[in-house]
Amino acid sequence: MWGRLNLSALSQDWIENMAGVGMGLGAIAILAVITYHKRWTWLWKEWITTTDHKKIGIMYIIVSIVIFVKGLVDGLMMRAQQAVAVGDNMGYLGADHFQQIFTSHGVAMIFFVGMGVVFGLINLLMPLQIGARDV
């Protein structure tokens, strides 16, 4: 099933490894803060299982903002590549890597940011406009 999976198949780039370690430590820190403040029950009852349209809209918009930061970093990487790749210099990204970042940036910004903000605003404002009662 795994073929010849060994340590050489894993990433050997220190930037990617440190980014992965940083994300893992960040996730552990967030979980630790929630546990320290004993907010798991509140988080579950008030946000994750809510049927309140305003909270659902806020969650859509928060996720869109997080993905926007990812898309912004992708855009900055592409612009930095274009700024450095002058003359004989090929820049710091390979052609295939640049295309992957370009595609990731487009998908994230259109499908997750643009549509997420629209869905969030619709969930937030439409029930108020039609006079639906609050939950």
C-alpha positions, 0 to 999 in steps of 0.5 A: 500500500505504501510502496517505498515510503521512507524519510527521503519522501518527506520534505527536506526544505527547512522553510516548509518544515518550519512552516509546518512546525509553526502551524502545528504549534499554533494549533496546539496553542489555540487548543490550549487557550480554549482548554485553559479558559474552559470554553469548549462547551460554550464554543460547541453550544453557542457557535458550532451548533448554532442556528442563528443566522447572524452567527453563521454569517459571521463564521462565513466571513471569519473563514473568508478573512483567514483564506484571504490572508492565504491568498494575499500571501500567494499574491505577494509571492507571485509579485515578488517572483515577477520583481526578482525575475529580471534578465537572466535571473529566473527568480526564486520560484520554478515555473511549475511552482509559480503555476501552482501558486497562481492556481491556488491563489485564484481558487482561494480568492474566487471560491473561498473569499469572494463566494464566502463573503457573499454567502456570509453577507447573505446569511447575515443580512437577508433574514433581517431584510425579510423580517425573519424573527431571531433565534 
